[in-house]
Amino acid sequence: MLALPLLLSVAGLPALGSASYVTTSMSPNAQGLLNESMAWMDTYYDSDLGYLYDVEGGAALRHETRSSAWYALGLLTRNEKNDAREAEHIIANIIGAQFKNTSQQWYGDYQKYPEEPEVGTEAYPASIYNSWDPNWRGFIGTTFVVMLEEFPDLISDAVKDLMLASLWNATVGDSYRVGGVDDDNLYPAYSNPTLMRAFVSGWTGRRLGDKNMTDAGEAYAQEAIDLFVRHNTLSEFNSGTYTGVSIFGLLLWCKYLPADSAMAEYGPKMLRDTWSAVAQLWHPGMKNMAGPWDRAYGYDMNRYVSLMGLWMWTLVGKEQSSLVKKPQVMSHSADWAWSPLMAVLSDFHATLLPQGTLESLTNFSGEHTFEAQAYYPPYDLVSRNITTWLSKNVTIGAESYKETVVGGPSTSQESFNPAVVQWTTGSEIAFLSLYPTEKSLDVQVSPWHLDLSYPDGNSSSIFTLVVSAFADGRTVHGWGDIGGLNIKVSGNANMTHSLTFAGQMGGSGRPLRDFEFWNFTYVMPEEFHGVPHLSLEFSR
């Protein structure tokens, strides 16, 4: 393997040249996204330390590493006054804190925040996705590559060497990851980190002349490609957040790798097929991707920052996206820090979209049904079957599955939404979502109708329906109080349901992903035998 220095000093760097990324050449949408997001992040920047304060707030002035890397890219993109110098300050800090002990599982990863204790000590034990997050190798590594590709004239040779050494360490560290080993879940089906891992390995291997690293990246990519072409869908399907990361990864495949790479060959098709699905699931009137959602950070994209909402901003404008006037007030607002990456890639991105995509994203094409399949081994025992019906004011989407865990591959009952209904009330977007409690689900979706069955269920099965809290009609006593939609429930469950409220200030539960909700739960009769079934009929 190529030996590289682990860290270089940036003391006494020469002044940088005046080369500038001409942001005025960006599309107005990309320029607006960059300017607004950078104005927001500027208020969080601690120039003394060279990090952003944690943009989620509530961190008692602790700082945060990943968003600092994205901000550094934004500084290079803007390149005003001392921006480039501050970007180098941030880059050197991040790399200086990179984990460099090759014997540790988190080797090559990046510290989550500079005040963090040493990972793996008795007082601060290593906990994957908590005290350290293996995906940050990909998030930060890809950002470094974009910096090196787009702004080489703004980065000194010493810092370029730092970045290449860091990428080498991150790539080798990422090779430690094996799904099912040491609590790691990086299987090829875990779409968003798989695409980033393949890219960084392929790009870094080529840049540093390390054929083993290049070949490893191509091998990772081929595993993802093989899964994708099975149904022409991402295994991690229809996520307001993670479809956005996968699109980012595919754009890197398309833009920065040579023609002899399988990533350059297949990336454009995978990107087009992904957008073809998104264009059918995106509802321009509701400004939401209709369900089902494999992993979601909320139930209404108008109320939480989603990466797909940011991509929509770059493509069709802020007003047509799901972002509100001040995105920082939305839930999951930390993801707004992704914006510089999307702004830089947006104009290239637009050249790869299938014909008619922009029209579909801005004007509802009329009532239609979308069908697809997706497969996420080893968690999926069979391919998931997805059906979504969209109309002007109501969408119904659900998927049938048979899996090894409850909560989907991310094992998160909160984020996995296998059956979703959304509708307009006149003043807001309302939702109904099945909270997953079973490893298997059969669904039937048709206009105004949703059938749910548990093929492996029994008398202990329950159907838990998470339903909007409404700005109008704030107290709900039953289905008759649901605003904007008539809902009739039938089936072989006990029709005497329980009804509770999960609120920020009280109730019987806590909000999910910051969303308050009403919980309608149906249980099966005590002596029940057969397949538990619930049917929902909707009307306006």
Wavefront OBJ file of the C-alpha trace (Angstrom):
o trace
v 0.000 0.000 0.000
v 1.129 3.541 -0.709
v 2.658 5.119 2.400
v 1.446 8.635 3.046
v 2.098 11.070 5.868
v -0.702 11.064 8.413
v -0.569 14.769 9.103
v 1.211 17.810 7.730
v 1.660 21.153 9.379
v -0.218 24.132 7.937
v 1.713 26.703 9.906
v 3.174 29.468 7.783
v 1.277 28.618 4.632
v 1.807 31.088 1.802
v -1.009 33.390 0.832
v -3.374 31.853 -1.688
v -3.946 33.173 -5.153
v -7.003 35.041 -6.272
v -8.574 32.224 -8.266
v -12.314 32.228 -7.748
v -15.195 29.914 -8.383
v -17.536 32.219 -10.262
v -20.704 31.686 -8.255
v -22.532 34.104 -10.523
v -22.289 31.426 -13.226
v -24.465 29.166 -11.098
v -28.146 28.954 -11.839
v -30.202 31.430 -9.783
v -31.663 28.547 -7.785
v -28.245 27.183 -6.847
v -26.972 30.675 -6.083
v -29.939 31.320 -3.806
v -29.456 28.055 -1.941
v -25.756 28.742 -1.457
v -26.232 32.339 -0.330
v -29.021 31.637 2.128
v -27.393 28.577 3.659
v -24.016 30.286 3.998
v -25.580 33.355 5.640
v -27.121 30.958 8.164
v -23.902 28.997 8.756
v -21.857 32.204 9.018
v -23.702 32.930 12.268
v -22.527 29.582 13.682
v -18.874 29.885 12.695
v -16.310 30.137 15.488
v -13.338 31.665 13.702
v -11.138 31.362 16.796
v -11.466 27.585 16.887
v -12.086 26.972 13.193
v -15.279 24.931 13.563
v -18.985 25.550 13.336
v -20.922 25.473 16.550
v -23.389 22.599 16.497
v -26.058 23.842 14.081
v -28.778 21.829 15.792
v -28.461 24.033 18.868
v -28.929 22.787 22.411
v -25.276 21.768 22.567
v -24.030 24.301 25.121
v -21.563 25.832 22.634
v -20.076 22.524 21.548
v -18.911 22.388 17.951
v -19.526 19.867 15.166
v -17.230 18.335 12.563
v -19.329 17.226 9.587
v -21.204 20.499 9.097
v -17.869 22.312 9.429
v -16.572 20.381 6.401
v -19.633 21.379 4.376
v -19.224 24.981 5.481
v -15.585 24.900 4.373
v -16.759 23.854 0.906
v -19.187 26.757 0.967
v -16.356 29.120 1.872
v -14.319 27.960 -1.101
v -17.346 28.313 -3.344
v -18.072 31.843 -2.170
v -14.370 32.835 -1.971
v -14.822 36.323 -0.585
v -12.313 38.153 1.625
v -10.670 35.535 3.871
v -13.011 32.640 2.986
v -10.391 30.364 1.438
v -8.022 30.815 4.358
v -10.791 29.991 6.837
v -11.653 26.908 4.784
v -8.069 25.683 5.131
v -8.232 26.350 8.880
v -11.300 24.128 9.140
v -9.871 21.402 6.895
v -6.657 21.193 8.916
v -8.622 20.954 12.169
v -10.816 18.146 10.889
v -7.873 16.155 9.584
v -5.839 16.776 12.704
v -8.543 15.055 14.743
v -9.011 12.132 12.349
v -8.616 8.733 14.027
v -5.278 7.235 12.990
v -4.848 4.099 15.099
v -5.004 1.284 12.537
v -5.943 -1.268 15.204
v -9.260 0.437 15.989
v -12.520 -0.183 14.181
v -12.965 3.563 13.727
v -9.566 4.071 12.070
v -9.750 6.729 9.362
v -13.053 8.082 10.634
v -13.560 11.662 11.792
v -14.246 12.951 15.259
v -17.888 13.970 15.710
v -17.022 17.100 17.658
v -13.761 18.557 18.951
v -14.801 18.463 22.617
v -15.462 14.713 22.352
v -13.523 12.434 24.763
v -11.240 9.781 23.353
v -13.365 7.089 21.751
v -12.871 3.593 23.118
v -11.847 4.527 26.633
v -13.493 3.127 29.746
v -15.326 6.366 30.393
v -16.302 6.825 26.723
v -16.679 3.384 25.133
v -16.921 2.982 21.386
v -20.530 2.823 20.240
v -21.119 2.658 16.500
v -23.419 5.435 15.214
v -23.122 7.134 18.597
v -19.644 7.998 19.863
v -18.400 7.400 16.323
v -20.238 7.152 13.022
v -18.613 5.121 10.224
v -20.632 6.946 7.576
v -18.759 10.147 8.369
v -15.790 8.776 6.450
v -18.030 9.004 3.416
v -19.695 12.316 4.196
v -16.432 14.127 4.875
v -14.317 12.185 2.390
v -16.653 12.991 -0.503
v -16.633 16.646 0.525
v -12.846 16.700 0.397
v -12.946 15.217 -3.103
v -15.386 17.884 -4.312
v -13.066 20.548 -2.865
v -10.045 19.084 -4.642
v -11.914 18.715 -7.932
v -13.653 22.083 -7.991
v -11.231 24.412 -6.212
v -7.643 23.180 -6.614
v -6.382 26.730 -7.185
v -7.790 27.868 -3.836
v -6.098 25.172 -1.779
v -2.388 25.277 -0.990
v -0.199 22.321 -1.888
v 0.407 21.563 1.793
v -3.313 21.310 2.531
v -3.916 19.284 -0.623
v -1.351 16.801 0.668
v -3.163 16.766 4.003
v -6.447 16.032 2.289
v -5.053 13.234 0.140
v -3.444 11.619 3.182
v -6.742 11.920 5.008
v -8.641 10.352 2.123
v -6.207 7.457 2.038
v -6.712 6.849 5.774
v -10.488 7.153 5.451
v -10.589 4.736 2.531
v -8.487 2.124 4.260
v -10.592 2.543 7.393
v -13.784 2.118 5.377
v -12.439 -1.218 4.137
v -12.778 -2.468 7.732
v -16.550 -2.338 7.335
v -18.347 -5.655 6.797
v -22.098 -5.933 7.194
v -23.010 -8.132 10.150
v -19.566 -7.901 11.758
v -18.819 -5.774 14.838
v -22.323 -4.246 14.789
v -21.732 -2.761 11.333
v -24.624 -2.713 8.869
v -22.804 -1.726 5.675
v -24.229 -4.223 3.240
v -24.294 -3.321 -0.475
v -28.017 -2.650 -0.082
v -27.334 0.214 2.343
v -27.444 2.504 -0.646
v -26.222 5.899 0.465
v -22.960 4.952 2.259
v -22.270 2.190 -0.277
v -22.330 4.676 -3.160
v -20.056 7.091 -1.282
v -17.674 4.326 -0.186
v -17.287 3.030 -3.739
v -16.665 6.513 -5.087
v -14.075 7.614 -2.520
v -12.169 4.344 -2.877
v -12.206 4.505 -6.678
v -11.293 8.194 -6.827
v -8.568 8.060 -4.167
v -7.006 4.916 -5.611
v -6.731 6.552 -9.018
v -5.394 9.826 -7.626
v -2.720 8.100 -5.536
v -1.878 5.309 -7.964
v -3.096 2.579 -5.596
v -4.574 -0.125 -7.840
v -5.807 -2.216 -4.909
v -7.803 0.744 -3.642
v -9.147 1.491 -7.122
v -10.172 -2.126 -7.646
v -11.832 -2.242 -4.227
v -13.923 0.799 -5.134
v -14.981 -0.801 -8.401
v -15.909 -4.007 -6.572
v -18.039 -2.113 -4.052
v -19.713 -0.282 -6.908
v -20.475 -3.482 -8.829
v -22.283 -4.926 -5.810
v -24.491 -1.832 -5.664
v -25.029 -1.893 -9.437
v -26.067 -5.554 -9.382
v -28.657 -4.830 -6.719
v -29.947 -1.761 -8.506
v -30.502 -3.385 -11.897
v -32.602 -6.118 -10.280
v -35.557 -3.682 -10.142
v -34.014 -0.405 -11.354
v -34.491 1.011 -7.856
v -32.285 1.842 -4.916
v -32.451 -0.784 -2.177
v -32.907 2.089 0.265
v -36.042 3.296 -1.482
v -37.998 6.571 -1.297
v -36.495 8.498 1.587
v -36.774 12.255 1.815
v -33.283 12.277 3.283
v -31.379 9.244 2.048
v -32.554 9.254 -1.548
v -30.981 12.708 -1.502
v -27.661 11.273 -0.290
v -27.788 8.528 -2.915
v -28.402 11.090 -5.663
v -25.351 12.962 -4.358
v -23.284 9.775 -4.510
v -24.436 8.975 -8.032
v -23.573 12.488 -9.188
v -20.017 11.941 -7.925
v -19.888 8.704 -9.914
v -21.024 10.572 -13.023
v -18.882 13.687 -12.732
v -15.500 12.759 -11.308
v -14.619 9.258 -12.515
v -13.136 8.261 -15.897
v -14.922 6.291 -18.575
v -13.168 3.053 -17.632
v -15.014 3.008 -14.280
v -18.233 1.005 -13.906
v -19.439 3.919 -11.811
v -19.083 6.323 -14.726
v -20.808 3.799 -16.982
v -23.800 2.962 -14.791
v -24.110 6.152 -12.719
v -26.131 8.148 -15.282
v -28.672 5.357 -15.768
v -29.050 4.805 -12.020
v -29.526 8.533 -11.510
v -32.134 8.768 -14.286
v -34.063 5.739 -13.018
v -34.054 7.143 -9.492
v -35.399 10.477 -10.701
v -38.016 8.736 -12.838
v -39.413 7.183 -9.660
v -39.124 10.416 -7.690
v -40.943 12.338 -10.419
v -43.916 9.975 -10.120
v -43.944 10.033 -6.312
v -43.388 13.777 -5.822
v -46.650 15.683 -5.394
v -46.057 19.311 -6.416
v -49.257 20.496 -4.741
v -48.409 18.898 -1.392
v -44.647 19.413 -1.811
v -44.053 15.903 -0.509
v -42.834 12.557 -1.771
v -45.801 10.228 -1.383
v -45.249 7.130 0.754
v -44.237 4.549 1.598
v -40.930 5.759 3.041
v -38.117 3.368 3.924
v -36.496 5.938 6.234
v -38.072 9.271 7.077
v -37.235 12.029 9.544
v -40.805 13.280 9.648
v -44.264 12.930 8.182
v -44.482 16.147 6.171
v -41.553 17.563 4.193
v -43.009 21.057 4.628
v -42.075 20.816 8.295
v -38.657 19.153 8.294
v -35.528 19.802 6.239
v -35.068 16.969 3.770
v -32.253 16.584 1.292
v -34.773 15.926 -1.464
v -36.312 19.271 -0.601
v -32.888 20.861 -1.081
v -32.424 19.139 -4.437
v -35.872 20.417 -5.438
v -34.736 23.924 -4.535
v -31.777 23.665 -6.919
v -33.932 22.290 -9.736
v -37.268 24.132 -9.539
v -36.701 26.906 -7.015
v -37.290 27.477 -3.338
v -40.976 28.343 -3.737
v -41.651 25.046 -5.510
v -39.639 23.014 -2.994
v -40.765 21.893 0.459
v -38.499 24.409 2.237
v -40.154 27.260 4.119
v -38.952 30.863 4.096
v -36.611 30.266 7.045
v -35.477 26.619 6.898
v -33.622 26.935 10.194
v -36.970 26.838 12.043
v -37.885 23.463 10.526
v -37.281 20.134 12.213
v -34.013 18.356 11.323
v -32.630 21.744 10.299
v -29.005 20.594 10.587
v -29.326 19.041 7.125
v -29.528 22.517 5.638
v -25.737 22.477 6.046
v -25.625 20.089 3.057
v -26.527 23.003 0.777
v -23.046 23.959 -0.525
v -22.531 20.452 -1.932
v -25.853 20.590 -3.733
v -25.272 24.101 -5.036
v -21.879 23.160 -6.506
v -23.253 20.058 -8.245
v -26.645 21.441 -9.248
v -25.957 22.650 -12.776
v -24.222 19.404 -13.753
v -27.071 17.525 -12.078
v -29.656 19.276 -14.246
v -27.998 17.975 -17.423
v -28.612 14.351 -16.408
v -32.326 14.473 -15.581
v -34.754 12.443 -17.699
v -36.819 14.473 -20.125
v -39.975 15.842 -18.531
v -38.683 15.640 -14.945
v -38.863 19.363 -14.233
v -42.419 19.514 -15.548
v -43.421 16.635 -13.237
v -41.801 18.379 -10.265
v -43.718 21.617 -10.815
v -47.128 20.537 -12.138
v -49.181 17.621 -10.855
v -49.624 15.217 -13.750
v -53.039 14.038 -12.614
v -54.336 10.986 -10.794
v -52.048 7.998 -11.299
v -50.735 4.826 -9.706
v -47.052 4.054 -9.276
v -45.732 0.516 -8.831
v -42.196 -0.644 -8.101
v -40.120 -3.254 -6.327
v -37.036 -2.891 -4.152
v -34.748 -5.400 -2.486
v -32.550 -4.922 0.577
v -30.710 -8.123 1.559
v -30.095 -9.581 4.053
v -33.071 -7.940 5.777
v -35.551 -8.519 2.930
v -36.393 -12.185 2.508
v -38.202 -11.301 -0.739
v -38.440 -8.137 -2.806
v -40.756 -5.474 -1.436
v -43.769 -4.649 -3.604
v -44.656 -0.957 -3.615
v -47.911 0.633 -4.781
v -48.779 4.312 -4.511
v -51.924 6.090 -5.672
v -51.772 9.855 -6.091
v -54.674 12.229 -6.642
v -55.019 15.993 -6.425
v -55.620 16.122 -2.674
v -54.877 12.601 -1.358
v -52.013 10.107 -1.725
v -51.973 6.500 -0.476
v -48.774 4.456 -0.611
v -47.766 1.142 0.950
v -45.407 -1.784 0.504
v -45.670 -5.517 1.121
v -42.618 -7.062 2.728
v -41.235 -10.059 4.556
v -38.197 -9.106 6.627
v -35.965 -10.479 9.319
v -36.488 -7.518 11.670
v -39.205 -5.138 12.810
v -38.651 -1.586 11.608
v -36.998 -2.244 8.262
v -33.261 -2.567 7.620
v -32.524 0.423 9.847
v -34.414 -1.413 12.626
v -36.194 1.855 13.399
v -39.920 1.765 13.970
v -39.892 5.553 13.960
v -38.310 6.007 10.540
v -39.802 3.029 8.665
v -43.227 3.999 7.295
v -44.546 1.044 5.271
v -48.035 2.505 4.698
v -48.691 6.235 4.440
v -51.680 8.401 3.603
v -51.341 12.157 3.090
v -54.007 14.714 2.313
v -54.636 18.435 2.189
v -56.969 19.905 4.794
v -57.014 23.349 3.248
v -54.506 24.776 5.712
v -51.941 21.984 6.137
v -50.739 18.578 4.985
v -52.144 15.833 7.190
v -50.873 12.281 7.473
v -51.670 8.765 8.608
v -48.864 6.220 8.913
v -48.758 2.596 10.001
v -46.299 2.225 12.883
v -44.520 -1.072 12.119
v -44.899 -3.850 14.681
v -44.546 -6.960 12.481
v -41.823 -8.498 10.331
v -44.260 -9.148 7.466
v -46.980 -7.054 5.872
v -49.260 -7.537 2.872
v -50.935 -4.475 1.405
v -53.453 -3.606 -1.260
v -53.619 -0.025 -2.506
v -56.273 1.337 -4.841
v -58.010 4.685 -5.228
v -59.387 5.735 -1.833
v -58.599 2.358 -0.294
v -55.861 0.729 1.801
v -55.826 -2.893 3.003
v -53.317 -4.055 5.627
v -52.731 -7.697 6.577
v -50.170 -9.477 8.773
v -49.527 -12.875 7.102
v -47.538 -14.082 10.117
v -49.709 -12.330 12.700
v -51.799 -13.805 15.506
v -54.087 -12.778 18.346
v -51.361 -10.591 19.874
v -50.936 -8.482 16.717
v -51.850 -4.802 16.771
v -52.435 -2.125 14.157
v -51.054 1.209 15.314
v -51.964 4.187 13.147
v -50.052 7.428 13.719
v -52.274 10.356 12.703
v -51.601 14.092 12.450
v -52.077 16.561 15.202
v -54.129 19.314 13.574
v -53.706 23.058 13.836
v -57.470 23.322 13.334
v -59.584 21.024 15.470
v -56.823 20.420 17.960
v -58.690 17.865 20.091
v -59.538 14.533 18.459
v -62.090 12.180 20.049
v -62.356 9.743 17.145
v -62.196 9.350 13.384
v -65.008 11.842 12.965
v -62.757 14.638 14.220
v -60.087 14.096 11.562
v -59.931 17.185 9.390
v -60.121 17.102 5.597
v -60.736 13.378 5.101
v -63.447 10.878 5.978
v -61.961 7.617 7.211
v -63.900 4.366 7.663
v -62.131 1.421 9.303
v -63.196 -2.231 9.115
v -61.575 -5.648 9.436
v -61.277 -8.598 11.803
v -59.595 -6.599 14.558
v -61.556 -5.411 17.559
v -63.188 -2.224 16.261
v -63.121 -0.642 19.717
v -59.798 1.124 19.247
v -57.729 2.987 21.797
v -56.942 6.656 21.188
v -54.047 8.531 22.797
v -52.064 11.700 22.145
v -48.282 12.102 22.020
v -47.359 15.720 22.629
v -44.387 17.880 23.393
v -45.843 18.931 26.734
v -47.796 15.850 27.678
v -50.089 13.038 26.699
v -49.381 9.341 26.884
v -46.345 9.361 24.614
v -43.656 11.506 23.090
v -43.570 13.039 19.587
v -41.946 11.031 16.809
v -39.250 12.928 14.887
v -40.601 16.115 16.551
v -44.119 15.476 15.168
v -47.003 15.364 17.628
v -49.643 12.784 16.739
v -52.794 10.912 17.675
v -52.413 7.164 18.116
v -55.288 4.949 16.959
v -54.516 1.342 17.970
v -56.559 -1.746 17.114
v -55.987 -5.096 18.857
v -57.124 -8.557 17.815
v -59.815 -10.518 19.678
v -58.390 -12.774 22.401
v -59.362 -16.053 20.723
v -58.528 -14.896 17.194
v -57.175 -17.352 14.624
v -56.270 -16.401 11.077
v -54.632 -13.442 9.329
v -55.070 -10.075 11.100
v -56.568 -7.593 8.647
v -57.528 -3.923 8.678
v -59.201 -2.033 5.849
v -59.359 1.737 5.502
v -61.748 3.534 3.132
v -61.294 7.245 2.462
v -63.534 9.918 1.003
v -63.664 13.706 0.844
l 1 2 3 4 5 6 7 8 9 10 11 12 13 14 15 16 17 18 19 20 21 22 23 24 25 26 27 28 29 30 31 32 33 34 35 36 37 38 39 40 41 42 43 44 45 46 47 48 49 50 51 52 53 54 55 56 57 58 59 60 61 62 63 64 65 66 67 68 69 70 71 72 73 74 75 76 77 78 79 80 81 82 83 84 85 86 87 88 89 90 91 92 93 94 95 96 97 98 99 100 101 102 103 104 105 106 107 108 109 110 111 112 113 114 115 116 117 118 119 120 121 122 123 124 125 126 127 128 129 130 131 132 133 134 135 136 137 138 139 140 141 142 143 144 145 146 147 148 149 150 151 152 153 154 155 156 157 158 159 160 161 162 163 164 165 166 167 168 169 170 171 172 173 174 175 176 177 178 179 180 181 182 183 184 185 186 187 188 189 190 191 192 193 194 195 196 197 198 199 200 201 202 203 204 205 206 207 208 209 210 211 212 213 214 215 216 217 218 219 220 221 222 223 224 225 226 227 228 229 230 231 232 233 234 235 236 237 238 239 240 241 242 243 244 245 246 247 248 249 250 251 252 253 254 255 256 257 258 259 260 261 262 263 264 265 266 267 268 269 270 271 272 273 274 275 276 277 278 279 280 281 282 283 284 285 286 287 288 289 290 291 292 293 294 295 296 297 298 299 300 301 302 303 304 305 306 307 308 309 310 311 312 313 314 315 316 317 318 319 320 321 322 323 324 325 326 327 328 329 330 331 332 333 334 335 336 337 338 339 340 341 342 343 344 345 346 347 348 349 350 351 352 353 354 355 356 357 358 359 360 361 362 363 364 365 366 367 368 369 370 371 372 373 374 375 376 377 378 379 380 381 382 383 384 385 386 387 388 389 390 391 392 393 394 395 396 397 398 399 400 401 402 403 404 405 406 407 408 409 410 411 412 413 414 415 416 417 418 419 420 421 422 423 424 425 426 427 428 429 430 431 432 433 434 435 436 437 438 439 440 441 442 443 444 445 446 447 448 449 450 451 452 453 454 455 456 457 458 459 460 461 462 463 464 465 466 467 468 469 470 471 472 473 474 475 476 477 478 479 480 481 482 483 484 485 486 487 488 489 490 491 492 493 494 495 496 497 498 499 500 501 502 503 504 505 506 507 508 509 510 511 512 513 514 515 516 517 518 519 520 521 522 523 524 525 526 527 528 529 530 531 532 533 534 535 536 537 538 539 540
